[in-house]
Amino acid sequence: MSYTTIAQCRSDASFYNRITSAVAQEQKAHGVQVAPEGLASSMTWAVATASDVEAAYASALAGSNPDPGGDPAVITDGMILANVQANWPT
């Protein structure tokens, strides 16, 4: 684990947009009707620090991937969704 990698992942606009999309879908399932950006912003650190996400992001950086947060071959939608669901507020 690298704090630098986690910080880069957290600041990745493509990664944030994908989390926001997952949150928007989950909000529909939970009947929540607010803009997803607020919840996504509060959840981004939790998703970025998940061990599977951090390892995949670090590997993509080491492989010189130009868009690790936006590449679904690096961080899958399933990984994002699982971590969003695991951190969903009660």
N, C-alpha and C positions, 0 to 999 in steps of 0.2 A: 504494500500500500504506500502511496505517495501523496502527501498533502498537496503537492503541486499538481499532480494529475487530477485529484478530486476538485481542486479549485478551477482548473482549466475546463473540466467537464461541466461544472456548475455554471460557468460563464459562457458556455457554448450555446449560441442562439438557436441552432438547429435542435440541439438536445432539449432546450427549454420548450421550444415549439412542439416537440413530440410529446413531452410530458403534459403540456397544456391540452393537447388533443386527447390524450388518455383521460385526463381529468374531466374534460367536457363530456366524453362518452360515459364515464362513471357517474357523473352528476345526473345524467338522464336516467340511468338505472336506479339512482337513489332519490329521484324526484327533486333534486336541488336545482333551483332556477336563479343562479347568480352567475356573473361572469367568471369563467374558469381561471382566468389569469391570477387572481388573488390566491386561490387555493394551490394552484400550480407553483406559484412563487414560494409559498411556504413549504411545499413538498419537495422542491428541487434538491435541496441538500440531502434529504433522506434517500432519494433515489440515486444521487451521485455517489453517495458513500456506501451503497450496497456493494457487497464484495464482488458479485458477478458483473455489475456495471463498471465498477472501478477497474477490475482486471481487464475487461474487454476494451475499455477506453485506453488504458495504458498500453496494451498490446498494439492497438491501432496507431497510437502516437509513435511507438517504437518502429512500426512498419511504415511510417511517413504517410498515413492516410490523411488526405487533405480535409476531410469532413467526418471525423469519427462520430460525432454526436448526431449527424444526419444520416449516417449509413446504416440501414437496417441489417446489413450483414455483420456489423460490428456489435451494435446493441439492438437486439431484436425488439419488435413491438411487444412480444410476450414478456420479455425481461422488464420493460418499462411498466406494462400493465400489472404484472405481479408485484412490483415494488410500490406502485401507486396504491393498489388494493391493500397491501400489507400496512401501509401508512395512512390509510383513509381515517379521517377523524371520526370518533364515535359520537 
